[in-house]
Amino acid sequence: MAKRIMVAVVGAGIGSLVGLLISSLGAGNPALIIGGLGGAAIPLLVLGPPGR
């Protein structure tokens, strides 16, 4: 479980960096939030439920 939380935190950080890049291109601050949420959720969805 701790590994999943770490993956979510690192994914959120990487997603925020991507959101910052998109924000600097003119999309605005919502790109940071969407990038962070997407970065946290996508790895957990790809990995599937724990215990497989």
Secondary structure by P-SEA (a helix, b strand, c coil): caaaaaaaaaaaaaaaaaaaaaaaacccaaaaaaaaaaaacaaaaaaccccc
